[in-house]
Amino acid sequence: MQDTISAVATAHGIGSISIVRISGDKAFDIAKQLSHKSDFKVRYATLTPIYNQKNELLDEAIIIYFQGPQSFTAEDVVEIQCHGGFIVAELILKATLEAGARLANPGEFSKRAFFNGRIDLSEAEAISKLIEAKSEDAAKILATQMMGSLKHYVEEVRDEMLHILAYSEVSIDYAEEDLPQDLVNQIISKLDVLHVRLSRTLKASESRQGLMQGFKVSIIGKPNVGKSSLLNMLLHYNRAIVSEIAGTTRDTIEEQIKIGTHLIRIIDTAGIRDASDEIERIGIERSIEAIEKSDIVVALFDNSRESDTEDDVILEWLEKYQDTKELIVILNKADLSSKFDVSKLKNYDYLEQNSKESAQILVEKLEKIIDTNNSSDEMMLISLRQSEAVKKALSAITESKEPLVDGELEIFSFHVIEAINAMSSITRPFENDEMLDKMFGSFCLGK
């Protein structure tokens, strides 16, 4: 990492300001070349003209110099805050490359910060996820993790495991003596406490993934129950075609809306029924896929029509997912004469509304469900990588108990070390460069 890297750190597009970031041993010299200045005060904003190698004026910008190791990457870092747009930042970036920098790879600034000890992997992932946060709650959680809350959690778990390992390692040195039964019971008790704690964290994290990715809400029902009207009402504009012709919606329509402090992805699905039309049939298959990937399913039934076998199919889908997904059942077109057999909805606290007039009842219900699911103070894992590490630690803890009871302390220690390594991988593993490259490669340029 001796070379100096440079990239545009702001999103591509038109804006008031763009930032070109430079990191490495030559960063300070490059800043002096581009500005024709001999020195910069550390952490001080300096307004200066910016020139290229041909001495052509590119912009008047602000340069801030962060002297290593007191910088994000722990190297010399220069940030050039120039006027936004498609051209200016690219011209300045080109000038930095001509002056001796090379173009940074995606995530390379954060990768350098990691290898230089400024951040660990949990903090790096929090930085990346914070940029993509889909709710205020997610942003708050990620801000605490960026400051090290998950790191401290992992350190606590790891220290407990190290204490347990110490009991075993010391006892191995006195192999001719069996471990006292009360000591075995104490170790098992500690393992049980750890298992409960990690399981609780894993379960809470899985139930709150919508915070990071945006909660997925699918609207299902037979044709012509008002699904598209409901979507249009939620969006406050006519996104989906509304027609009396059954099967008008032949594909899933996905849009984002804000419910309370959360951004959700709402999916209007094709009416689920037996269809002979090939295009409609494909649309129905996609509807079923949308249901399976959703966090919340909104099922519509038509109050103005008698229930039939197509409604029974929707009820079968609700029954299938009643233990794994949040379900909202709506008896739609409540302003019309009632013909629907409401006894079929006896297992659900259904809502009544007219989707062409208002969706406020549904909005309030969605907000309540989302807020309830995310009221936990439990530590949250924010990536699949972190969840897999905890699962591996849980498995190792479970497998360690039998050899402990049997007095096979070497095998017991092996499993405890497995659990320690799994938890350590969340923050700062000391191997597997390929995994690190893959993780940091998912970052955006300039990060």
ROZADO-820384 format. One line per 5 residues: for each residue x, y, z of C-alpha. Coordinates in steps of 0.2 Angstrom, whole numbers, plus 2048, in hexadecimal, padded with zeros to 3 digits. Example, Ala and Ser with C-alpha at 12.3 -4.5 7.8 and 13.67 -1.06 7.14 Angstrom:
BEGIN
83E,7EA,827 | 844,7FB,824
//
This chain:
BEGIN
800,800,800 | 80E,80C,7FC | 806,814,7ED | 7FA,823,7EE | 7E8,821,7E9
7DB,82D,7E4 | 7C8,82C,7E0 | 7B9,837,7DF | 7B1,834,7F0 | 79F,83B,7EC
792,834,7E2 | 792,836,7CF | 787,844,7C9 | 783,856,7CB | 784,85E,7DC
78B,86D,7E5 | 79B,865,7EA | 7A6,856,7E5 | 7B4,84F,7EF | 7C4,847,7E8
7CD,83D,7F5 | 7E0,839,7F5 | 7E9,82D,801 | 7FB,828,802 | 80D,82F,804
80B,83A,7F5 | 7FA,842,7F9 | 802,852,801 | 80E,854,7F2 | 800,852,7E6
7F5,85F,7EF | 804,86B,7EE | 806,868,7DB | 7F4,86A,7D7 | 7F2,87A,7E1
803,882,7DE | 805,884,7F1 | 814,880,7FB | 80B,87A,80B | 7FA,877,813
7F5,879,825 | 7EF,868,82C | 7DC,866,82D | 7D9,877,827 | 7CE,87B,818
7D8,885,80B | 7CF,88D,7FC | 7DB,88C,7ED | 7DB,88A,7DA | 7DE,879,7D3
7E9,876,7C4 | 7ED,867,7B9 | 7FE,862,7B2 | 7FD,86E,7A4 | 7FA,87D,7B0
7E8,87E,7AB | 7DC,885,7B8 | 7CF,877,7BC | 7C5,87F,7CB | 7C6,888,7DB
7C5,87C,7E9 | 7C7,878,7FB | 7D6,86D,800 | 7D6,865,811 | 7E6,85C,816
7E5,84E,823 | 7F7,848,829 | 7F9,836,82C | 7F6,82D,838 | 7E8,839,83D
7DD,835,82E | 7D0,829,828 | 7DD,81D,820 | 7EB,822,82C | 7F5,828,81D
7F7,83A,817 | 7E6,83E,80F | 7E1,84D,805 | 7CF,851,801 | 7CB,85D,7F3
7BA,865,7F4 | 7B6,86B,7E3 | 7A6,871,7DA | 79A,862,7D6 | 796,85C,7C5
79A,84F,7B8 | 7AB,857,7B2 | 7B4,861,7C0 | 7B7,853,7CC | 7BD,847,7BE
7C9,855,7B7 | 7D0,857,7C9 | 7D1,844,7CB | 7DA,842,7BA | 7E7,850,7C0
7EA,846,7D0 | 7EE,836,7C6 | 7FA,840,7BB | 802,847,7CA | 807,835,7D0
7F7,82D,7D8 | 7EE,81E,7D2 | 7DB,81B,7D1 | 7D5,813,7E1 | 7CC,803,7E0
7BA,801,7E8 | 7BC,802,7FB | 7CE,804,7FB | 7CE,813,806 | 7C5,809,813
7D0,7FA,810 | 7DF,805,814 | 7D7,80B,824 | 7D4,7F9,829 | 7E6,7F3,826
7ED,803,82E | 7E3,7FF,83E | 7D7,80E,83D | 7C7,803,83B | 7C2,7F1,83D
7B7,7E7,831 | 7A7,7EA,83B | 7AA,7FD,83A | 7AF,7FC,828 | 79F,7F3,824
795,800,82E | 79C,80E,824 | 797,805,814 | 786,801,81A | 783,812,821
784,81A,80F | 776,80E,80A | 76B,810,819 | 758,80E,816 | 752,814,826
756,820,834 | 757,812,841 | 764,809,835 | 76E,819,834 | 76E,81A,847
773,808,849 | 781,80A,83C | 788,81A,844 | 78A,811,854 | 793,802,84C
79E,80E,842 | 7A3,814,853 | 7A7,802,859 | 798,7FB,862 | 798,7EB,858
7AB,7EA,85B | 7A8,7EB,86E | 79B,7DE,86D | 7A6,7D2,864 | 7B4,7D5,870
7A9,7D1,87F | 7A4,7C0,877 | 7B6,7BD,872 | 7BC,7C0,884 | 7B0,7B4,88B
7B5,7A7,87F | 7C7,7AA,883 | 7C4,7A8,896 | 7BB,797,892 | 7CA,792,887
7D6,796,895 | 7CD,78A,8A1 | 7CF,77D,894 | 7E1,780,88F | 7E7,781,8A1
7DE,770,8A5 | 7E6,768,896 | 7F7,76B,89E | 7F0,760,8AD | 7E8,753,8A2
7EB,745,8AF | 7DE,74E,8B9 | 7CB,74F,8B4 | 7C3,760,8B4 | 7B8,763,8C4
7A6,760,8C0 | 7A2,771,8C6 | 7AE,779,8BA | 7A7,770,8AC | 796,776,8B1
79C,788,8B2 | 7A4,787,8A0 | 794,77F,899 | 78A,78D,8A2 | 795,79A,89A
793,792,889 | 780,792,88B | 780,7A4,88F | 78B,7A8,880 | 780,79D,875
770,7A6,87B | 778,7B7,878 | 77E,7B4,866 | 76E,7AB,861 | 764,7BA,867
76F,7C6,85D | 76E,7BB,84E | 75B,7BA,84F | 758,7CD,852 | 764,7D0,843
75B,7C5,837 | 74A,7CD,83C | 750,7DE,839 | 759,7DC,829 | 74C,7E8,821
754,7F6,82A | 764,7F4,81F | 75C,7EF,80F | 74B,7F7,80F | 73C,7ED,815
734,7E3,807 | 721,7E4,807 | 717,7DA,7FA | 705,7DD,7F5 | 6FC,7CD,7F0
6EA,7C8,7EC | 6E0,7C1,7DE | 6DE,7CC,7CE | 6D3,7DC,7D0 | 6D3,7DD,7E3
6DC,7EF,7E2 | 6EE,7EB,7E4 | 6F3,7F8,7D7 | 6E8,805,7DE | 6EF,802,7EF
701,804,7E8 | 6FC,814,7DF | 6F4,81B,7EF | 704,817,7F9 | 70F,820,7EC
703,82E,7EA | 704,82D,7D7 | 6FE,820,7CA | 70C,814,7C8 | 702,805,7C4
6F5,803,7B7 | 6E4,801,7BE | 6D7,7F7,7B4 | 6C7,7ED,7B6 | 6CF,7E0,7AB
6D6,7D1,7B6 | 6E9,7CE,7B3 | 6ED,7E0,7AF | 6FD,7DF,7BA | 707,7D2,7B2
718,7D5,7BB | 71E,7DB,7CC | 71F,7EE,7CE | 72C,7F3,7DB | 72D,805,7E2
734,80D,7F2 | 72A,817,7FE | 72E,81E,810 | 723,818,81E | 727,822,82E
73A,822,82F | 73C,813,824 | 73F,810,811 | 735,801,80B | 735,7F8,7FB
723,7F5,7F6 | 71E,7E8,7E9 | 70E,7E7,7DF | 70C,7D5,7D9 | 702,7CE,7CB
6F2,7C6,7D0 | 6F4,7B4,7D6 | 6E9,7A8,7CD | 6EA,79A,7C0 | 6EE,7A2,7B0
6F0,79B,79F | 6F8,7AA,798 | 70B,7A7,797 | 710,7B9,79C | 703,7BA,7AA
709,7A9,7B0 | 71B,7B0,7B1 | 715,7BF,7BA | 70C,7B4,7C7 | 71C,7AA,7CA
726,7BB,7CD | 718,7BF,7D9 | 71B,7B0,7E3 | 72E,7B3,7E3 | 72A,7C5,7EA
720,7BD,7F8 | 72E,7B2,7FD | 73A,7C0,7FE | 72F,7CC,807 | 730,7D1,819
71E,7D6,81A | 70F,7D0,80F | 700,7DA,80C | 6F1,7CF,806 | 6E2,7D7,7FE
6D0,7D0,7FD | 6C2,7D8,7F4 | 6B3,7DC,800 | 6A7,7DF,7F1 | 6AA,7CD,7E9
6A6,7BC,7F0 | 6B5,7B2,7F6 | 6BA,7A5,7EA | 6C8,798,7E7 | 6D4,7A6,7E2
6D2,7AE,7F3 | 6D5,79D,7FB | 6E6,79C,7F2 | 6EB,7AC,7FA | 6E6,7A6,80B
6F0,796,808 | 6FF,7A2,805 | 6FC,7AB,815 | 6FB,79B,81F | 70B,796,817
714,7A6,81D | 70B,7AA,82D | 71A,7A4,838 | 728,7AC,82E | 721,7BD,828
717,7CB,82E | 706,7CA,826 | 6F9,7D8,823 | 6E8,7D3,81C | 6DD,7E1,815
6CA,7DF,810 | 6CB,7EC,802 | 6BC,7F6,7FA | 6B4,7F7,80B | 6A9,805,805
69F,7F9,7F9 | 692,7EC,7FE | 69A,7DD,807 | 69A,7CD,7FE | 6AA,7C5,804
6A9,7B7,811 | 6B3,7BF,81F | 6B3,7AF,829 | 6C1,7AA,81E | 6CB,7B8,826
6C8,7B2,838 | 6DA,7AE,83B | 6E0,7C0,837 | 6DD,7D1,83E | 6D8,7D8,82E
6D7,7EA,829 | 6C9,7F2,81F | 6CC,800,812 | 6C9,807,801 | 6DA,807,7F8
6D3,814,7EB | 6D0,821,7F9 | 6DD,81E,806 | 6EC,813,80C | 6EE,81B,81D
6E8,80C,827 | 6F5,801,81E | 703,80E,820 | 700,80F,833 | 700,7FC,834
710,7FB,82A | 718,808,835 | 713,7FF,845 | 71A,7EE,83F | 72A,7F5,839
72D,800,849 | 728,7F1,854 | 735,7E5,84B | 743,7F2,84D | 740,7F7,85F
74D,7EA,866 | 75D,7F1,86E | 766,7E0,869 | 776,7E2,860 | 773,7E1,84D
77E,7D8,840 | 77E,7E2,830 | 784,7D6,823 | 783,7C4,81E | 795,7C2,821
793,7C7,834 | 783,7BB,835 | 78D,7AC,82E | 79B,7B0,83A | 78F,7AF,849
787,79F,842 | 798,797,841 | 79C,79C,853 | 78B,795,859 | 78E,785,851
7A0,784,858 | 799,787,86A | 78C,77A,868 | 799,76D,862 | 7A5,771,870
799,76B,87E | 79A,758,87B | 7AD,757,87B | 7AE,762,88B | 7A2,756,894
7AC,747,88E | 7BC,74F,894 | 7C4,751,882 | 7CB,762,886 | 7D5,763,876
7C6,761,86B | 7BC,76D,876 | 7CA,77A,874 | 7CA,778,861 | 7B7,77C,860
7B9,78B,86C | 7C7,792,861 | 7BC,78F,852 | 7AF,79A,85B | 7BC,7A7,85F
7C2,7A8,84E | 7B0,7A9,847 | 7AC,7B8,852 | 7BD,7C1,84F | 7BA,7C0,83C
7AC,7CD,83F | 7B8,7DA,844 | 7CA,7D6,840 | 7CF,7C5,838 | 7E1,7C2,835
7E0,7B8,826 | 7D5,7B5,816 | 7DB,7C4,80B | 7CF,7BE,7FD | 7C0,7C1,809
7C6,7D2,80D | 7C9,7D7,7FB | 7B7,7D1,7F7 | 7AF,7DA,806 | 7B8,7EB,802
7B5,7E9,7F0 | 7A3,7EB,7F3 | 7A6,7FD,7F9 | 7A4,80C,7ED | 7B2,816,7E6
7B9,823,7F2 | 7B5,819,801
//
